[in-house]
Amino acid sequence: MHLSKEELRKIDKQFIDSLPSKSAKELCLLVLDDLKELHERLGQNSENSSMPPGSNFPWARFDADGQADEEEPDEEQNEPAHIELEESAEHDKDADKSDQQDSPKNIDDRPKGNKPGKQPGATGHGRTQKLPVHDTIIHKAGTCSACNLELDETCDFTTRTGHYVIDIEVGDDTGPGIEVINTKHIYGDTTCGGCGHVNRLMPHRLEKNEDWGVEISQWHLVGPTLAALIVCLSKRMRLSRRRIREFLRDWLRLDLCIGTINKCIHEVGRAVSPLTDEFLEEVRESLILFVDETSWKEWGKKRWLWVFTSLKVTFYIIGFRSQNVLDYVLGQTFKGLLMSDGYRAYRKFLNRLRCWAHLLTAQDKRFETELER
């Protein structure tokens, strides 16, 4: 590396403009060398370096030289180079049965030395449900990354890869109902007409973070509206993954494996996680807040579901029945009125209102006790 982190921080547009043209060109060459070295480091994996195999991405496939294996364009016209779809666990059972029927002799006769995974030319075991394509979207680079020239329709485009996205369209008052749509997304290389630089646009991925351990990617099978329906069935209707799969298959004639459904729920959870801070801020600034908690089962263990309702927001959180939950949600900034029952944890708030229904219940119990005496 030619430039350190501290040196890069000091380099900005004003500094580059102040340099003579020769010095600015030399600086660009140094930055280019560092950039190439960084890309080589990013391309390291267990096949071409000392990194352990567990550090590879799940979707990574490598050739004999240890480089990422990229699919070549198909010879068929108007077809993407590679259409990657989610595998169905239900259909994989048939493949497992056929593998189990192979005799040891057949297994020993198989070619030696092949790399693990799907072999070139093999049909594979993907989705057997083939839906008609309603629309095709071609993703191209908008501007050239080398000369910053705008890329128009006259620029040459070469298909590199693609995938399908299944989603639903919800009707309105004039046309109610739900329709399943299948969209083909194609990505590839766009050649700049000015400098000849090849600009490649691929599906965007957000790597796993420490809090969630879930990846968010544009390379997915389920669209946003269908994913929202799956989350609604899971969280609002409390359906299991298998029941959700049964619902989609029976009512939408859509077959998704349990792994895909589970992945949708986790990805949506990470995608909306930044909204948690906004909801908490709204709850803490509310003028009046209604709070209650009830028992809740999570993985066979008893927990408590807390509900915080203001005039605009309803915030749910699952945890223990303790003061720590109130301190996390309300913190030290809540100054409004708190409407609650007589639980001891609420008594630290001076501006507290007792729920009238709980007061009536307590009064009735005292009256019954007096009658028994």
Order of alpha helices (4+ residues) and beta strands (2+ residues): alpha-alpha-alpha-alpha-alpha-beta-beta-beta-beta-beta-beta-alpha-alpha-alpha-alpha-beta-beta-beta-alpha-beta-beta-alpha
